Amino acid sequence: MTPDQRHDSICARPLLERIRVPRTGPGRPRCRPDQVIADKIYSSRGFRAHLRKRGIGHTIPEKTDQRRHRLRRGGHGGRPP
C-alpha cells in the first residue's frame, strides 16, 4: 500500500518480487506467477517490459492516450501490447 496520492505502479515491481505461488504438491513455492491481470494504472512500457523479461504473461488494458499515440505514429508505432 502506498500513502495517499502516490502512484501505485511504484510498488508493482517490489510486490511481484515478494509473491510466492504455492505448489499443489511438495516443493518450495514458485516466485514467478504465470499471469498478471492488472488495471490501466500499470500499463507503462517499463512495467510491461519488466514482465516480458521475467516471462510473465500479462493482461493489462492500454490507456486511451497511449493507444492514440501509437496509432498516430502509424507503421512506426509498433503493434498493440
N, C-alpha and C positions, 0 to 999 in steps of 0.2 A: 504494500500500500504506500502511496505517495501522499505527502501533505498537500492539501487544498488544490491549487490550480497547476501543480507540477505535471508535466507531460507524462502520461502513462507508459509510453514506449521506452522511456529511460530505464524502467525496471524490467523490461521484457527479457533482455539477454541474461541478466543475473538470475531471473526466475527460471528460465529454461535450464540454466546450469545446475540448479538445485532439484530439478524434477527427478524423481525415481519412479519408474514404471514397474510394478511388481510382476513377477513371472507367475504363470499358472502352476508350474511345478517347482522342483527345487532349483536353487541357484540364486545368485545375487540379482537385485533389481537392475533393469536397464536404465541407462542415463540419457537415452535419446528416444523421444516418442516417435511413433510412425507418422503422425499427422498433427498439425496445429490448426485450429479453427479460431480466427481472431476477427476483431472489429476493424473498421476502416482506419482507426487510430494507428494501427500497426502496419499500414500499407507502404511504409517508406522503402526506398530501394535498398538502403543499407540493411534493414531488418530482413527483407526478402533474400538478399544475398547471403546473409548470415545463415538463414535456414537452409538455403540451397547448398552452401558449403558443408554444412553438417549432415546433409542428406535427409532432411526432414521435409516431408510433404506439407503443403500449406494451402488453406482456403481462406483468402483474405480479399474482401471486395476492394475494388480500385476506387479511389476518390474521384469525384467528378472532374475536378480541376486537373488531376494527373492524366485522366483519360483524354480530356480536351487537348492538353499539351501534346500528348503522344500522337493524337490524330492530326493535329495541326502540323506536326513535323513530317507527316506523310510517310514515305518509304524509309526515311531516316529515323522515324520514331520507334522502330522496333515492334515486336509483336506484343500482344497483351500479356501481362504477368499471369 
